[in-house]
Amino acid sequence: MLNNIVLYHYLILAFILFIIGLCGVVLSRNVIKILISVEFMLLAVNINFTAFGLYCKNLAFDGYIFALFYIAVGAVELAIALYIFYAMYREKQTSDIEDYGDV
Protein backbone atom coordinates (compact mmCIF):
# COMPACT_ATOMS: atom_id res chain seq x y z
CA MET A 1 0.00 0.00 0.00
CA LEU A 2 2.90 2.34 0.70
CA ASN A 3 4.19 2.02 -2.86
CA ASN A 4 0.77 3.03 -4.22
CA ILE A 5 0.74 6.17 -2.08
CA VAL A 6 4.26 7.08 -3.13
CA LEU A 7 3.50 6.43 -6.79
CA TYR A 8 0.32 8.50 -6.56
CA HIS A 9 2.22 11.45 -5.10
CA TYR A 10 4.94 11.26 -7.75
CA LEU A 11 2.37 11.12 -10.53
CA ILE A 12 0.49 14.14 -9.16
CA LEU A 13 3.77 16.09 -8.93
CA ALA A 14 4.72 15.12 -12.48
CA PHE A 15 1.26 16.05 -13.75
CA ILE A 16 1.43 19.48 -12.11
CA LEU A 17 4.92 20.13 -13.53
CA PHE A 18 3.82 19.01 -17.00
CA ILE A 19 0.76 21.30 -16.91
CA ILE A 20 2.93 24.23 -15.78
CA GLY A 21 5.32 23.54 -18.66
CA LEU A 22 2.50 23.17 -21.16
CA CYS A 23 0.90 26.45 -20.05
CA GLY A 24 4.29 28.13 -20.29
CA VAL A 25 4.83 26.93 -23.85
CA VAL A 26 1.34 27.94 -24.98
CA LEU A 27 1.03 31.28 -23.19
CA SER A 28 4.57 32.68 -23.22
CA ARG A 29 5.95 34.98 -25.91
CA ASN A 30 9.56 34.93 -24.72
CA VAL A 31 11.85 32.31 -26.24
CA ILE A 32 13.78 31.69 -23.02
CA LYS A 33 10.54 31.14 -21.07
CA ILE A 34 9.43 28.65 -23.71
CA LEU A 35 12.71 26.73 -23.40
CA ILE A 36 12.40 26.64 -19.62
CA SER A 37 8.80 25.40 -19.97
CA VAL A 38 9.96 22.59 -22.24
CA GLU A 39 12.52 21.63 -19.60
CA PHE A 40 9.71 21.52 -17.02
CA MET A 41 7.87 19.05 -19.23
CA LEU A 42 11.03 16.94 -19.60
CA LEU A 43 11.44 16.98 -15.82
CA ALA A 44 7.88 15.70 -15.42
CA VAL A 45 8.62 12.81 -17.77
CA ASN A 46 11.79 11.99 -15.81
CA ILE A 47 9.82 11.94 -12.56
CA ASN A 48 7.39 9.47 -14.15
CA PHE A 49 10.22 7.24 -15.35
CA THR A 50 11.86 7.11 -11.93
CA ALA A 51 8.54 6.67 -10.11
CA PHE A 52 7.55 3.70 -12.25
CA GLY A 53 11.09 2.35 -11.93
CA LEU A 54 10.66 2.49 -8.16
CA TYR A 55 7.15 1.04 -8.25
CA CYS A 56 7.81 -1.90 -10.59
CA LYS A 57 10.37 -4.13 -8.90
CA ASN A 58 11.08 -6.23 -12.00
CA LEU A 59 11.83 -3.04 -14.01
CA ALA A 60 13.91 -1.42 -11.28
CA PHE A 61 16.72 -0.06 -13.42
CA ASP A 62 14.84 0.51 -16.67
CA GLY A 63 13.13 3.66 -15.40
CA TYR A 64 16.41 5.10 -14.18
CA ILE A 65 18.20 4.29 -17.43
CA PHE A 66 15.45 5.93 -19.46
CA ALA A 67 15.59 8.97 -17.16
CA LEU A 68 19.36 9.32 -17.63
CA PHE A 69 18.97 8.97 -21.39
CA TYR A 70 16.21 11.59 -21.35
CA ILE A 71 18.39 13.98 -19.33
CA ALA A 72 21.13 13.63 -21.95
CA VAL A 73 18.66 14.25 -24.78
CA GLY A 74 17.25 17.26 -22.91
CA ALA A 75 20.72 18.75 -22.43
CA VAL A 76 21.52 18.40 -26.13
CA GLU A 77 18.12 19.83 -27.07
CA LEU A 78 18.65 22.83 -24.81
CA ALA A 79 22.15 23.49 -26.16
CA ILE A 80 20.97 23.39 -29.77
CA ALA A 81 17.91 25.53 -29.02
CA LEU A 82 20.00 28.13 -27.20
CA TYR A 83 22.44 28.32 -30.12
CA ILE A 84 19.57 28.79 -32.60
CA PHE A 85 18.05 31.45 -30.36
CA TYR A 86 21.42 33.22 -30.09
CA ALA A 87 21.79 33.23 -33.87
CA MET A 88 18.27 34.62 -34.27
CA TYR A 89 18.78 37.18 -31.50
CA ARG A 90 21.86 38.61 -33.22
CA GLU A 91 19.72 39.35 -36.27
CA LYS A 92 16.54 40.77 -34.67
CA GLN A 93 17.80 42.02 -31.24
CA THR A 94 14.63 40.86 -29.47
CA SER A 95 13.45 37.82 -27.53
CA ASP A 96 9.78 38.13 -28.49
CA ILE A 97 8.67 35.02 -30.39
CA GLU A 98 6.30 36.93 -32.68
CA ASP A 99 9.17 38.90 -34.21
CA TYR A 100 10.76 35.71 -35.57
CA GLY A 101 7.92 34.81 -37.93
CA ASP A 102 9.71 35.95 -41.07
CA VAL A 103 13.22 34.59 -40.35
Buried (B, 14 or more C-beta within 10 A) or exposed (E): EEEEEEBEEBBEBBEEBBEBBBEBBEEBEBBEBBBBBBBBBBBBBBBBBBBBBBBEEEBEEEBBEBBEEBBEEBEEBBEEBBEEBEEBBEEEEEBEBEBBEEE
